[in-house]
Amino acid sequence: MSAALLEVDGFTGGFENQPGRIDPVLHGVSFSVPAGSSTAIVGESGSGKSITALSIMGLAPGRFRRTAGSIRYAGQDLTAMTEPELRSIRGREISIVFQDARSSLNPVFTVGTQIADVCRTNRGVTRREARKLTLEMLDLVRVPESRRRMDQYPHEFSGGMAQRAMLAMALISQPKLLILDEPTTGLDVTIQADVLDLIVDIKAETGMTTCLITHDLGVVAETCDRVVVMRGGEVKEIGSCEQIINAPTDPYTQQLVADSRMVENR
C-alpha cells in the first residue's frame, strides 16, 4: 500500500446553530487516502460524507465548527492553515467536482473562459497558453467539437457535457488529489456510465489520486479500489472494494450491499 496522501484523524465537528451550542454531525472520523488510490466514501444522505469532503477543501459552511481532530495532506495539517494558505493548495493540489455542474458554472461567461481563468490563476500562464491548455483539457474529457464548445455558455451544455467541463476545470491545474462529490447524481443512466468511464480512464492516464463521495455501491464497484463506509457522522467500516462488496463485516455495510444488489436485480 502506498503512503497516505490524505489522512483524516479523529475529525469531529458540528454546526453552531445557536451561540455557544454546537450540534455535532461528525464523530471522530478517521481514514486515509493512499497516494495513487481510488478511494470511495460511501453513505446515505446525512452520513456526513459530503461535509467531510467540504472540510478537506476548507469549504465547510460558515456555521460548521471543528472541535477535535485533524486533516493532513502530504503531511500538512489543513485544519491549522489560514485561508490564504488553504487557497494555495485548493485547486492547485486538491480539486473538487461537485454534483450539480451547471450551478457551479457562471452563466455569464463562456465555459472556455472559466476554465482558462482557473488555469491562469493556478499555473501562472499567459492568456494564449491558458486557452491552448483549455482546448487540450476539453479534448481529454471528450467534449466533442471542443474548439467550438469552449466559446459556448453553460446553458448551451447538456448535463453530461457540463459535468465534463467541470472535470476539465478541476484537472487543468494538475492536482494530485481529485475529490468527486456525487459526480453523476441526476444524470441519465447512460451519461452516468460515460462519465464514470471517463474518470477511470483519466485516472489511469494521469496517475492521480481520487476520492469519490457517493451513496451508490454500484458506482464504487466500477471505479474504486478502497472503500470507507460512513453512517451518522461515523466511519463504520474500511476495506478494499472487493472485501466491502463480497464480505462486509459491519451490519450497516451489509445492508448497503444487500440494498445495492436488490436495485441491480430489478
Contacts in CASP RR format, 6 or more apart in sequence:
PFRMAT RR
TARGET T0000
AUTHOR 0000-0000-0000
METHOD contacts of the structure
MODEL  1
MSAALLEVDGFTGGFENQPGRIDPVLHGVSFSVPAGSSTAIVGESGSGKS
ITALSIMGLAPGRFRRTAGSIRYAGQDLTAMTEPELRSIRGREISIVFQD
ARSSLNPVFTVGTQIADVCRTNRGVTRREARKLTLEMLDLVRVPESRRRM
DQYPHEFSGGMAQRAMLAMALISQPKLLILDEPTTGLDVTIQADVLDLIV
DIKAETGMTTCLITHDLGVVAETCDRVVVMRGGEVKEIGSCEQIINAPTD
PYTQQLVADSRMVENR
1 34 0 8 1.000
2 34 0 8 1.000
2 35 0 8 1.000
2 36 0 8 1.000
2 37 0 8 1.000
3 34 0 8 1.000
3 35 0 8 1.000
4 32 0 8 1.000
4 33 0 8 1.000
4 34 0 8 1.000
4 35 0 8 1.000
5 33 0 8 1.000
5 34 0 8 1.000
5 35 0 8 1.000
5 36 0 8 1.000
5 73 0 8 1.000
5 74 0 8 1.000
5 176 0 8 1.000
5 177 0 8 1.000
5 209 0 8 1.000
6 32 0 8 1.000
6 33 0 8 1.000
6 56 0 8 1.000
6 71 0 8 1.000
6 72 0 8 1.000
6 73 0 8 1.000
6 177 0 8 1.000
6 209 0 8 1.000
6 211 0 8 1.000
7 32 0 8 1.000
7 33 0 8 1.000
7 70 0 8 1.000
7 71 0 8 1.000
7 72 0 8 1.000
7 75 0 8 1.000
8 29 0 8 1.000
8 30 0 8 1.000
8 31 0 8 1.000
8 32 0 8 1.000
8 52 0 8 1.000
8 56 0 8 1.000
8 70 0 8 1.000
8 71 0 8 1.000
8 72 0 8 1.000
9 30 0 8 1.000
9 69 0 8 1.000
9 70 0 8 1.000
9 71 0 8 1.000
9 72 0 8 1.000
10 28 0 8 1.000
10 29 0 8 1.000
10 30 0 8 1.000
10 68 0 8 1.000
10 69 0 8 1.000
10 70 0 8 1.000
11 26 0 8 1.000
11 28 0 8 1.000
11 29 0 8 1.000
11 30 0 8 1.000
11 52 0 8 1.000
11 55 0 8 1.000
11 66 0 8 1.000
11 68 0 8 1.000
11 69 0 8 1.000
11 70 0 8 1.000
11 71 0 8 1.000
11 79 0 8 1.000
12 24 0 8 1.000
12 26 0 8 1.000
12 27 0 8 1.000
12 28 0 8 1.000
12 29 0 8 1.000
12 66 0 8 1.000
12 67 0 8 1.000
12 68 0 8 1.000
12 69 0 8 1.000
13 22 0 8 1.000
13 24 0 8 1.000
13 25 0 8 1.000
13 26 0 8 1.000
13 64 0 8 1.000
13 65 0 8 1.000
13 66 0 8 1.000
13 67 0 8 1.000
13 68 0 8 1.000
14 22 0 8 1.000
14 23 0 8 1.000
14 24 0 8 1.000
14 25 0 8 1.000
14 26 0 8 1.000
14 64 0 8 1.000
14 65 0 8 1.000
14 67 0 8 1.000
15 22 0 8 1.000
15 23 0 8 1.000
15 25 0 8 1.000
15 61 0 8 1.000
15 63 0 8 1.000
15 64 0 8 1.000
15 65 0 8 1.000
16 22 0 8 1.000
16 23 0 8 1.000
16 63 0 8 1.000
16 64 0 8 1.000
16 65 0 8 1.000
17 23 0 8 1.000
17 63 0 8 1.000
22 65 0 8 1.000
22 67 0 8 1.000
24 67 0 8 1.000
25 48 0 8 1.000
25 51 0 8 1.000
25 64 0 8 1.000
25 232 0 8 1.000
25 233 0 8 1.000
26 48 0 8 1.000
26 51 0 8 1.000
26 52 0 8 1.000
26 55 0 8 1.000
26 233 0 8 1.000
27 232 0 8 1.000
27 233 0 8 1.000
27 234 0 8 1.000
28 68 0 8 1.000
28 69 0 8 1.000
28 234 0 8 1.000
28 235 0 8 1.000
29 52 0 8 1.000
29 230 0 8 1.000
29 233 0 8 1.000
29 234 0 8 1.000
29 235 0 8 1.000
30 235 0 8 1.000
31 39 0 8 1.000
31 41 0 8 1.000
31 228 0 8 1.000
31 235 0 8 1.000
31 238 0 8 1.000
33 39 0 8 1.000
33 177 0 8 1.000
33 209 0 8 1.000
33 211 0 8 1.000
33 226 0 8 1.000
34 209 0 8 1.000
34 226 0 8 1.000
35 176 0 8 1.000
35 209 0 8 1.000
36 207 0 8 1.000
36 208 0 8 1.000
36 209 0 8 1.000
37 209 0 8 1.000
37 210 0 8 1.000
37 225 0 8 1.000
37 226 0 8 1.000
38 200 0 8 1.000
38 203 0 8 1.000
38 209 0 8 1.000
38 210 0 8 1.000
38 212 0 8 1.000
38 223 0 8 1.000
38 224 0 8 1.000
38 225 0 8 1.000
38 226 0 8 1.000
39 209 0 8 1.000
39 210 0 8 1.000
39 211 0 8 1.000
39 212 0 8 1.000
39 224 0 8 1.000
39 225 0 8 1.000
39 226 0 8 1.000
39 227 0 8 1.000
39 228 0 8 1.000
40 211 0 8 1.000
40 212 0 8 1.000
40 213 0 8 1.000
40 214 0 8 1.000
40 219 0 8 1.000
40 220 0 8 1.000
40 223 0 8 1.000
40 224 0 8 1.000
40 226 0 8 1.000
40 227 0 8 1.000
40 228 0 8 1.000
40 241 0 8 1.000
41 49 0 8 1.000
41 52 0 8 1.000
41 53 0 8 1.000
41 211 0 8 1.000
41 212 0 8 1.000
41 213 0 8 1.000
41 214 0 8 1.000
41 228 0 8 1.000
41 230 0 8 1.000
42 49 0 8 1.000
42 214 0 8 1.000
42 215 0 8 1.000
42 216 0 8 1.000
42 217 0 8 1.000
42 220 0 8 1.000
42 227 0 8 1.000
42 228 0 8 1.000
42 229 0 8 1.000
42 230 0 8 1.000
42 256 0 8 1.000
43 49 0 8 1.000
43 214 0 8 1.000
43 215 0 8 1.000
43 229 0 8 1.000
43 230 0 8 1.000
43 231 0 8 1.000
43 256 0 8 1.000
44 215 0 8 1.000
44 231 0 8 1.000
44 256 0 8 1.000
45 215 0 8 1.000
46 232 0 8 1.000
46 233 0 8 1.000
47 230 0 8 1.000
47 231 0 8 1.000
47 232 0 8 1.000
47 233 0 8 1.000
48 230 0 8 1.000
48 232 0 8 1.000
48 233 0 8 1.000
49 213 0 8 1.000
49 214 0 8 1.000
49 230 0 8 1.000
50 181 0 8 1.000
50 182 0 8 1.000
50 213 0 8 1.000
51 60 0 8 1.000
51 64 0 8 1.000
52 213 0 8 1.000
52 230 0 8 1.000
53 96 0 8 1.000
53 179 0 8 1.000
53 181 0 8 1.000
53 211 0 8 1.000
53 213 0 8 1.000
54 60 0 8 1.000
54 61 0 8 1.000
55 64 0 8 1.000
55 66 0 8 1.000
55 71 0 8 1.000
55 79 0 8 1.000
56 71 0 8 1.000
56 73 0 8 1.000
56 78 0 8 1.000
56 94 0 8 1.000
56 179 0 8 1.000
56 211 0 8 1.000
57 90 0 8 1.000
57 94 0 8 1.000
57 96 0 8 1.000
57 179 0 8 1.000
58 78 0 8 1.000
58 86 0 8 1.000
58 90 0 8 1.000
59 90 0 8 1.000
59 96 0 8 1.000
66 79 0 8 1.000
69 79 0 8 1.000
70 77 0 8 1.000
70 78 0 8 1.000
70 79 0 8 1.000
70 80 0 8 1.000
71 77 0 8 1.000
71 78 0 8 1.000
71 79 0 8 1.000
72 78 0 8 1.000
73 89 0 8 1.000
73 93 0 8 1.000
73 94 0 8 1.000
73 177 0 8 1.000
74 93 0 8 1.000
74 176 0 8 1.000
76 89 0 8 1.000
78 86 0 8 1.000
78 89 0 8 1.000
81 89 0 8 1.000
91 118 0 8 1.000
91 122 0 8 1.000
91 170 0 8 1.000
91 173 0 8 1.000
91 175 0 8 1.000
92 122 0 8 1.000
92 173 0 8 1.000
92 175 0 8 1.000
93 175 0 8 1.000
93 176 0 8 1.000
93 177 0 8 1.000
94 175 0 8 1.000
94 176 0 8 1.000
94 177 0 8 1.000
94 178 0 8 1.000
94 179 0 8 1.000
95 170 0 8 1.000
95 171 0 8 1.000
95 173 0 8 1.000
95 175 0 8 1.000
95 177 0 8 1.000
95 178 0 8 1.000
95 179 0 8 1.000
96 170 0 8 1.000
96 178 0 8 1.000
96 179 0 8 1.000
96 180 0 8 1.000
96 181 0 8 1.000
97 163 0 8 1.000
97 166 0 8 1.000
97 167 0 8 1.000
97 170 0 8 1.000
97 178 0 8 1.000
97 179 0 8 1.000
97 180 0 8 1.000
97 181 0 8 1.000
97 183 0 8 1.000
98 104 0 8 1.000
98 166 0 8 1.000
98 181 0 8 1.000
98 182 0 8 1.000
98 183 0 8 1.000
99 181 0 8 1.000
99 182 0 8 1.000
99 183 0 8 1.000
99 185 0 8 1.000
99 186 0 8 1.000
101 159 0 8 1.000
101 160 0 8 1.000
101 162 0 8 1.000
101 163 0 8 1.000
101 165 0 8 1.000
101 166 0 8 1.000
102 154 0 8 1.000
102 157 0 8 1.000
102 159 0 8 1.000
102 162 0 8 1.000
104 166 0 8 1.000
105 111 0 8 1.000
105 114 0 8 1.000
105 154 0 8 1.000
105 157 0 8 1.000
105 162 0 8 1.000
105 165 0 8 1.000
105 166 0 8 1.000
106 114 0 8 1.000
106 154 0 8 1.000
107 153 0 8 1.000
107 154 0 8 1.000
107 155 0 8 1.000
108 153 0 8 1.000
109 117 0 8 1.000
109 153 0 8 1.000
110 150 0 8 1.000
110 151 0 8 1.000
110 152 0 8 1.000
110 153 0 8 1.000
111 149 0 8 1.000
111 150 0 8 1.000
111 152 0 8 1.000
111 153 0 8 1.000
111 154 0 8 1.000
111 157 0 8 1.000
111 165 0 8 1.000
112 131 0 8 1.000
112 134 0 8 1.000
112 138 0 8 1.000
112 150 0 8 1.000
112 151 0 8 1.000
112 165 0 8 1.000
114 169 0 8 1.000
115 134 0 8 1.000
115 137 0 8 1.000
115 138 0 8 1.000
115 150 0 8 1.000
115 165 0 8 1.000
115 168 0 8 1.000
115 169 0 8 1.000
115 172 0 8 1.000
116 127 0 8 1.000
116 130 0 8 1.000
116 131 0 8 1.000
116 133 0 8 1.000
116 134 0 8 1.000
117 130 0 8 1.000
118 169 0 8 1.000
118 172 0 8 1.000
118 173 0 8 1.000
119 125 0 8 1.000
119 130 0 8 1.000
119 133 0 8 1.000
119 134 0 8 1.000
119 172 0 8 1.000
119 173 0 8 1.000
120 126 0 8 1.000
120 127 0 8 1.000
120 130 0 8 1.000
122 172 0 8 1.000
122 173 0 8 1.000
123 130 0 8 1.000
123 133 0 8 1.000
123 172 0 8 1.000
123 173 0 8 1.000
123 174 0 8 1.000
125 133 0 8 1.000
131 150 0 8 1.000
133 172 0 8 1.000
134 150 0 8 1.000
134 168 0 8 1.000
134 172 0 8 1.000
135 146 0 8 1.000
135 147 0 8 1.000
135 150 0 8 1.000
137 168 0 8 1.000
137 171 0 8 1.000
137 172 0 8 1.000
138 146 0 8 1.000
138 149 0 8 1.000
138 150 0 8 1.000
138 164 0 8 1.000
138 165 0 8 1.000
138 168 0 8 1.000
139 146 0 8 1.000
140 168 0 8 1.000
140 171 0 8 1.000
140 202 0 8 1.000
140 205 0 8 1.000
141 164 0 8 1.000
141 165 0 8 1.000
141 167 0 8 1.000
141 168 0 8 1.000
141 171 0 8 1.000
141 198 0 8 1.000
141 202 0 8 1.000
142 164 0 8 1.000
142 198 0 8 1.000
143 149 0 8 1.000
143 161 0 8 1.000
143 164 0 8 1.000
143 165 0 8 1.000
143 168 0 8 1.000
149 157 0 8 1.000
149 161 0 8 1.000
154 162 0 8 1.000
154 165 0 8 1.000
157 165 0 8 1.000
158 191 0 8 1.000
159 187 0 8 1.000
159 191 0 8 1.000
160 187 0 8 1.000
160 191 0 8 1.000
160 194 0 8 1.000
160 195 0 8 1.000
163 183 0 8 1.000
163 184 0 8 1.000
163 187 0 8 1.000
163 195 0 8 1.000
164 195 0 8 1.000
164 198 0 8 1.000
167 183 0 8 1.000
167 195 0 8 1.000
167 198 0 8 1.000
167 199 0 8 1.000
167 202 0 8 1.000
170 178 0 8 1.000
171 178 0 8 1.000
171 202 0 8 1.000
171 206 0 8 1.000
175 208 0 8 1.000
176 208 0 8 1.000
176 209 0 8 1.000
177 208 0 8 1.000
177 209 0 8 1.000
177 210 0 8 1.000
177 211 0 8 1.000
178 208 0 8 1.000
178 209 0 8 1.000
178 210 0 8 1.000
178 211 0 8 1.000
179 210 0 8 1.000
179 211 0 8 1.000
179 213 0 8 1.000
180 199 0 8 1.000
180 210 0 8 1.000
180 211 0 8 1.000
180 212 0 8 1.000
180 213 0 8 1.000
181 213 0 8 1.000
182 213 0 8 1.000
182 214 0 8 1.000
182 215 0 8 1.000
183 195 0 8 1.000
183 199 0 8 1.000
183 212 0 8 1.000
184 191 0 8 1.000
184 192 0 8 1.000
184 195 0 8 1.000
184 196 0 8 1.000
184 219 0 8 1.000
185 214 0 8 1.000
187 195 0 8 1.000
192 219 0 8 1.000
196 219 0 8 1.000
196 222 0 8 1.000
196 223 0 8 1.000
199 210 0 8 1.000
199 223 0 8 1.000
200 222 0 8 1.000
200 223 0 8 1.000
202 208 0 8 1.000
203 210 0 8 1.000
210 223 0 8 1.000
210 224 0 8 1.000
212 219 0 8 1.000
212 220 0 8 1.000
212 223 0 8 1.000
212 224 0 8 1.000
214 220 0 8 1.000
216 260 0 8 1.000
217 244 0 8 1.000
217 245 0 8 1.000
217 256 0 8 1.000
217 257 0 8 1.000
217 260 0 8 1.000
218 260 0 8 1.000
218 264 0 8 1.000
220 227 0 8 1.000
220 241 0 8 1.000
220 244 0 8 1.000
220 245 0 8 1.000
221 241 0 8 1.000
221 245 0 8 1.000
224 241 0 8 1.000
225 240 0 8 1.000
225 241 0 8 1.000
226 238 0 8 1.000
226 239 0 8 1.000
226 240 0 8 1.000
226 241 0 8 1.000
227 237 0 8 1.000
227 238 0 8 1.000
227 239 0 8 1.000
227 240 0 8 1.000
227 241 0 8 1.000
227 244 0 8 1.000
228 235 0 8 1.000
228 237 0 8 1.000
228 238 0 8 1.000
228 239 0 8 1.000
229 235 0 8 1.000
229 236 0 8 1.000
229 237 0 8 1.000
229 238 0 8 1.000
229 244 0 8 1.000
229 248 0 8 1.000
229 250 0 8 1.000
229 252 0 8 1.000
229 253 0 8 1.000
229 256 0 8 1.000
230 236 0 8 1.000
231 252 0 8 1.000
236 250 0 8 1.000
236 252 0 8 1.000
236 253 0 8 1.000
237 244 0 8 1.000
237 248 0 8 1.000
237 249 0 8 1.000
237 250 0 8 1.000
237 252 0 8 1.000
237 253 0 8 1.000
244 253 0 8 1.000
244 257 0 8 1.000
245 257 0 8 1.000
248 254 0 8 1.000
248 256 0 8 1.000
248 257 0 8 1.000
END
